[in-house]
Amino acid sequence: MVRVWALAGMALALTAGLAHAQDAGPISPRRMSAVVKEIASDAYQGRAPGTPGEAKTVAYLIARFKALGLEPGGEHGGWTQAVPLMRFNLSGEPKLAFEAGGATIPLQQSQQVMVQTTRPTAHVHIDKAPLVFVGYGVSAPERKWDDFKGVDLHGRVAVVLVNDPDFEARPGEDAYGRFAGQAMTYYGRWTYKYEEMARRGALGVLIVHETPGAGYGWSTVQASNGEGYDIVRADPAKDHTLIQGWMQREVAADLFKRAGLNLETLKVAARRADFRPVPLTGATFSADYGVTFDKVLSHNVIAKRTGTTRPKEAVMFGAHWDAFGIGAPDAAGQRIRHGAADDGTGVAGVLELARAFKAQPRLARTTVFAVWTAEERGLLGSEWYATHPLYDPALTVANFTMDTLQPVGLSHDVVLVGAGQNDLGDLLATAAASQHRTVTPDAHPERGLFYRADHFSLAKRGVPTLLLMSLGGGPDFVQGGRAAGDRWITEFTAHCYHQPCDAWSPDWNLAGAAQDVDLLYIMGRDLAADGAWPQWKASSEFKPIRQETAARRK
């Protein structure tokens, strides 16, 4: 197997004597590597929810927690929390087409567009639905922004830009500084756009894919293979449009041109507060395909160590166990998306933290070790937990999440995604100083990584969170500096993110990843030992949510 980014890691590795790093401190790079090697092996079939790979993964995690001497932290006194999911697949080759300017433009699934359906229906048939461009598809009253201006989307397919209006805004434009500059807000996430179009009754939604605004290339969109997941809902039609999808930028530009419009001109217009939706006159969208769906019972795996004097107050550590399973073969013929760095490294971190906390006397507060399902399907395992919590969110002190830790070696810094959100960032800086390291804010806030990991499900309920994710910016490696870190991220995201080559390599050096996990141990240990309550910063959108339950933490 060709592992481009693993080879890049070899070139950046430390000297031979540090190739696998000494086990300094409570977190072991060697043990972390062994965990990733196991769960990212072919035997786990890419760890997709509801597959034999899940059963093997869950059994492995439970066995590890038991061996460490942890207590079951799941529901009904067990090790798991059941997560009922709906799984949807397109049946056969979908017939998709635009009609514009008197011509029919056939669309190939996965190439020009990528659509999915998350409603339990056996067949999707859309016959020449009108298309309407709704700019960035944002309704943000607190920012005095409304892209919809009362337009009726029922029976129509909304075409929407990725990211939020501030992403490409220039000084003097209405959107400039209205959101968060280059830093993506939740309004920029595809999940928000799907949710908002469903709230407004749209028949479907097509997001125009552009790599800078999305934060990833078209190959990441393709990784879903049109498969869709959702948690089981009482009224799926209320929460989802019939079709959710993406289209390549070039396809969108051609469509707009055929409708007598210019995509670039309309993108500029969408950065004005007075923007109004623009019908694509004479342009329609048609779709015809079958849908198979079934209910999948997946599982979060949760362990704990009960606190001595404040057992109802919890410090939580988390990562996701799932990856993308088996898909289309890559250029080397490989089909298993192993999910080694994303997020085998995070799972290894959780297990190491569980080991470290078990090795010391019990602390005042309960420590919780959660390994979530279905993150790659839309943070669904953590979302189910957040709506069916086993530990009171109001009394959850903090959630620390690890998602894709770097396997290249020691670094002078730790990259913080979502810097400035809450007090945990300040605690991280103090802990990093004890390692003679610094904290570097996310170098690519426009990618919206803060909204793309499981901690976000807890943040939406007011729990202070901290995300360690090496994809937030090139680490300042001891060997090679920031340039080497940027090269690693570029190689990984371009070639291996959600692809088969995200595989474990014997040339990995997890010394830097272990140092990052050790930071969470230092912070979690201190929080679990005392009565401090980290707070959201005044500028954070999550502060008002946390304040609603402030009286319960007195």
N, C-alpha and C positions, 0 to 999 in steps of 0.2 A: 504494500500500500504506500502510495506517495503521501507523505505528511509534510506539506510545505511549511506549515508553521512550526512543526516539531523540529524540522531541519534548521529553521531560523533560530529556534531555541538552542540547538546544539552550538551554533556559531556564537551565541551569546553566553553560553554556560561559563560558570566560574572555573577556576583552575581545577585540574583533575582531582585534587584532594578534597574539593568541595562539591564535586559533581552531584552528590546526593545529600550533602550537608549533614553536619553533626546534629544530633537531637539536643539542641540547647533549649532549656526551659521546658515547660509542661507540654508544649505542642510539638509533635514529632513529624518532620517532613517525610521520614521513612514510612511511618504508619499511614500518613495521608496518601502517599503514593500507592501503597498496597490496597487501600480502600478503592481508589479510582481504578486501579488495574482490574480489580474484581468486578465492580459494577458496570464498568465500561467495556467489558469483554463481550464477545459475540454471544455468549451464553445468555445474556440478559436482553438480547434482541432489541436494543435501543430503548428499553424501559418505557414503552408507551402505556398509558392507562388502559385498563381492561384487557390486557394481553397476558400471555404466560410470562412475559418479561416483568410485568407488575408483580405477579404472585411471587416470583423469585426474588425481586427487589425487596418487597415488604417482609418476606420471611428472613432475608439476610439482615435487614435493619433491626427487626425484633430480636433476632439471635444476638446481634452485637450489643444492643442495649441490655439484654438480659445478662450477657457475659460481663458487662461492666458493672453490674449490680445496681442499675437504675430501677426506679419504680415505674409501673405502667402509668402513662399520663393521658390515655385516651378515654373514650366514653365507656360507661358500664364497667369500669375497673380494668379495662383491657389496654392494649398497646396501640389501638388504631381508632380513628374516627371515620366512619363510613361517609363517603362523598358520592351521592347519586348524580351521575352525569348522563346527558344525552349525547350520543355520538351520531354524526351525520356524514354521509358520503354521497357524492354524486354517482348516479348509476349510468354507466356507459359514457359515450362522448357527448357532452352537451352541445346543443345547437344554439349559438349565440350570434347576434348580429346587431349592428347599428343600421339605420336607414337615414340618409341625409343627402340633400341636394339631388334627390331623385334616384340615388344609387343605393344598393344594398352592400354593406361592408361586413363580410363574415369575420367572426372573431374566434381565434383559437384559444381555448382554455390553456392557461399556464404560459402562453407566449404573449399574446396581446392583452389579455385580461386574466384575472383569477377570481372566480366567484364561488361562494358557498352559501348554504342555506342552513339556518339553525331553528327552523320551525318543523315540527313533526308532520310532514306532508309527503305523500308518496310521489307527487309529481308537481313540478313547477312549470307553469305556462304563462308567459307574459307576451302579449301580442301588441307590438308597436306602442309601448308606453312612452308618453312624452318625457323629454329630458329637460331639467332646469338646473342651471348653474347657481349654486348658493354660496359662492365664495369659499370661506374657510369653515362655513357651517357652524358659526359660534354665536351663542346667546349668552352674554355675560353682563347682566344688568349692573353689577357692582363696578364694571369698567366702562359703563355707558356704551356698550357694543351690542348690536343686533344685526346679524347678517340676513335675517329672514323677513323682517318688515311685514309680518302677517301673511306671507304667501301660503297658499294651501298646497300641501305636498301630497295629499291623498291621490292615489292612482298614478303618481309620477315617480320617476327615478331621479334622485338628486345626484348631481356631479359636484364634488367637493375637493378642495385643495388640502394637501397634507400640512401638518404643523398649524401654527396660529398666525393671526394677521401681523404680528410684530416680527416674524422670523426674517422677512426680507425688507422690512420697512426702512425707509431712509429718513434722515432729519427733515422735518417739515411735513411729513405725511401723518395723517391722523393716527395711524396705528403705532407710530414710533413711540416707544416707551410705555404704551398703553397696557402691555402684558408684561413680558419679562425680557425684552430684547431678544437676543439669540437663544436665551434659555427657554426651552419649551415649557409651557404650562400644560395642565391636564386638557385644556381646550384643544391642544395640538395633537392629542393621541387619537389613533384610529378608533379605540374603544369608545371614547367620548362621542365621536362623530356618528358611529353606529347607534349609540344610545339616543342621541339627540334627534336623529332622523326618525327613529322609531317613535319617540315621544310626539313627533309632529305628523305621524301617520303616513310617511313616505312608503311607497311600494318597494323601493330598493334604494341602494346607495352605492356609488362608484367613486372611490378615492383616486385622484390623480397621483400616481407614484412618481416622486422625484427623490433620488438618493440623498441629497443634502438635507431635505426637509424631513424625510422619514428616518434618517439615521442608519439606513441599511439598504443594500441593493435589492434588485428584483429577485435574486436567488432566494432571499429570505422569505419573500412573499410566496414563491413557488414551493417552499418547503412544506407548506400545509397540504399540498396535493388536493386542494379543494375540500379536505376533510374539516369538519367543524365540530366543536364541542361546546357544551354549555352545562351549567348546573340545572337540575330539574326545577322548572318553574311552574307556578299555578296557571299562568296565562302567557305562554310564549309569544303569541301574536301581539300582545301589548308591549313586550320588551324588545322585539326584533322585527326589522323589516323582512320582507320575503326573501330578498337577495341582498347579500353584503359582498362587496368586492372591491378590487383594485383594477386600474388600467394603466398601462405604460404611458409615460408622458407623450411620446411621439404619437400614440394612438389618439390621445385626447386632443393634441394640437391639430391633427388631421380632421377629427370630428368637428371641432370648432370652426375650422376653415370651411368645411363643407356647409356649415350652418351660417356662413357669412360673418363669422366672429373671429377674433384673434385671442388666443389663449394668453399671451404675454400682456396684451392690453388689459384684459379682464383681471389678470393677477394684480396689476397696479390698481385697478378700480376697486378691487376687494380689500385694499388697504385703507380705504376711505370709510369714515363712519356713516356716510350717506349711501353706501353701496346698497343696491337693491337686487334681488335675484333676477337672473337673466334667462328667460326661456330660450332653448336652442331651437329656434323656429324651424319646423320641418324635419327635425331630427327625432328619432325614436329608438327605443331599445327593445329587442325581443329575445326571449329565452325559452328554451324547451328542453327539459331533462327530467329524468327520474331521480328520486332521492330514496336512499335506504337509511333507516335510523333504528337505533336500539338504545336501550337503557344500559348503562355501564355502571356497576358499583365499584368505585375506586376507593382508595384509602389514604388518608394522612396517617403518618406514624408519629406517635408522640410519647416521649418519656419525660420523667420529672425526678426531682429530688426535693422533697417537701421541706419547707423552711421550719425553723424551730419556734420562733416567737411571732412571726408575721406570715403564716403559711398561705393566707389568701392573696398576698401580694406577690406578683410573679415577674421575674426577669426572663425573657424569652429569647432563644437563639433559633434561627431557622435557615433552611435551604430547601430547594426542591429536588425530589428524586427523579422526576420524569424527564425523558428526552423525546425525540421525534420518531422513535421506532424504526420500522423498515419502510423505505421509500424507493423511488426510482434509482437505478444504478447511476453512479457518477462515472467520470471518464475512465476510472480504473476498474469499473464493474462492481464497486462496493455499494451495498444497499443499506447497511445498518448505520443509522445515525447514532453514534455511541454516546454522545453527551459526556465526554470526559472532563473537559474544562468547564463546560456548561451543562450540568452543574455538579458533576462528580466531585469537583474540588470543594464545593460548598458542603456537600454531604459529608465528605471526609472531615471538614472543619467542625461540623456539628458533633460528629462522633468523638473527635479529639477534645472538644470542649466538655462533652459529657464525661469523658475519662478524667479530665483535669479537675472538674468539680467534685467528682466522686472520690478523688484521692485526698481531699481535704475535709476537715470537720464540717458538719452541716452549718449553713448560714441562716440568718434570720428569715430571709425571704425564700420562696420557692423558686427554683430554677427549672425552666421548661425547655425541652429540646424537641423541636418540631421539624419534621421532614415532610414537605407538602407534595401532593399530587397535582398534576394538570396545570403547572405554571405555564408551560409552553402553549397551552390552549387558551390562555387569557387569565392567568392567575386564579384559576377556578378552585383549586384546593384550599388556598388561603382565603379566598372570598367566601367559600362555604363555611370555613371555620369562623370568619369574622361575623357572619350572620347567624352562626350557631356556636358561639364561643363556649369553650370548656373552662376558661379562666376569664374572670370578669375584666373586660377591656378597661373599665374605670380604675381597676386596681392592678392593671398590667403596667409595671414601672417603665419598661422599655422593650422594644423588639429590635434585635440585631440580626440582620440578614446578610448572608454570603451568597453571591451569585457570580460565578466565573472568576476565580482567582488565578493569577498568572503563574505559569510553570517554568519561568526563565531564570529566576535566581533572586538574590538579595537586592533590595533597592534602598535608596536614601530616603524615600518618602512612602506615604500611603495615600492613595487617591480616594477622596470622599465624594460620592455622588449625593447631591442635595445639600451642599455646604450652606451654612447659614440658616437652616431650617429650625434647629432646636439646640438645647444645651448639650446634647450628646456629641455634637461636633467639637465643642470646647473640651469635653472630657477626653475625646480622641486625641486632641492636640497634646494634652498633658501626658496621656499614656504613650504617645509616640515619642515625646521628648525623653521618656525613661529608656527608650531604645536608641536614643540619639538620632531620631528620625523626625521628619516634618510631615505636615498634612498639606496635600495639594488638592485644591478644588477641582471638580470635574472639568476637564478641558473642553468637553463637547456638550454643554448643557442643552444645545439645540436638539440633541438626539432624544431628549426626554427620558433618560434612563431612570430617573427618580420615579417615574410612573410605570416602569416596565419590570418590576420585580415584586416578590410576594410581600415585602414590607408595606407596600402601598395599600393593601387590603386592610392592614391594621391602622395605618396612618389615617385613612378615611374615617375610622372610628375614634380618632383622637389619640391613639397610642403613640408616644414619641418613638421614632424609629431612626435607625442608622443602617445605611447600605454600604457594604464593601463590595465593589465590582471593579475589576481591573480594566474593564472596557471603557471606564469613564475618562481615561486619558493615559498616555504612555507613562509608565512609572520611570522614575529616574534611577535606572539600574546602576549598581555598583560597577558592573562591567558594561560599558557602552553608553551610560548616561541616558538622558531623555530621548535622544535620537534612536537609541536601541529600543526603548520602550515604545516609541511611535511606530517603529518598523514592525514590532511584534503585533501590535494592535491592527495595523494595516493588513498584514499577512493573514491574521486570524479572521478578521471580519470579511475580508475579500474572498477567502478561499474555504474556510472551515466552519464558520458560524452556522450552526444547524445543519451541517453537512457531515458525510461519513468520516472526513479526515479530522474531525474533532475526536481524536482517539488518544488513548494513553500511550506514552512512549517511555522506554527505559532511559532516555536521555533527559527526561524532565528533571528540573531542579526546583523543588517546592520549598526551598529555604525561605524565600521571601513570602510565599503564601502562608507558611507557618508563623512567621513573624506577624503578619496581619491578623491571623486568628488569635495569636497571643494577645494582641491589643484588645480584642473583644473579651478575652478571659480577664484581663486586668480591670476593664471597665465593669463587666458583669459582676465580678467578685466584689468590687467596692459597692456597687449598687445593692447587691443582695445582702451585704453585711450591715447596711445602715438604713436609715429611713428617708433618704433623699428622694425627691420626685423631680426628675428632669422636666423642663417646660419647653413648649414651642416658643419661638421668637415672635415678637409682636407682628412682624411682617408675614408670618406664615398663615396660609389659608386654613390650617388645621387647629390653630390656637382657639378659635371660638368653640369648636367641637369639644375640645378637652375641658374648657372652662365650664361646660354644662354639667360636668360631674365633679367639679372641684370640691364640693362639700364632702364628698365621700372619701376624700384623701386627707382630711384634717387629722 
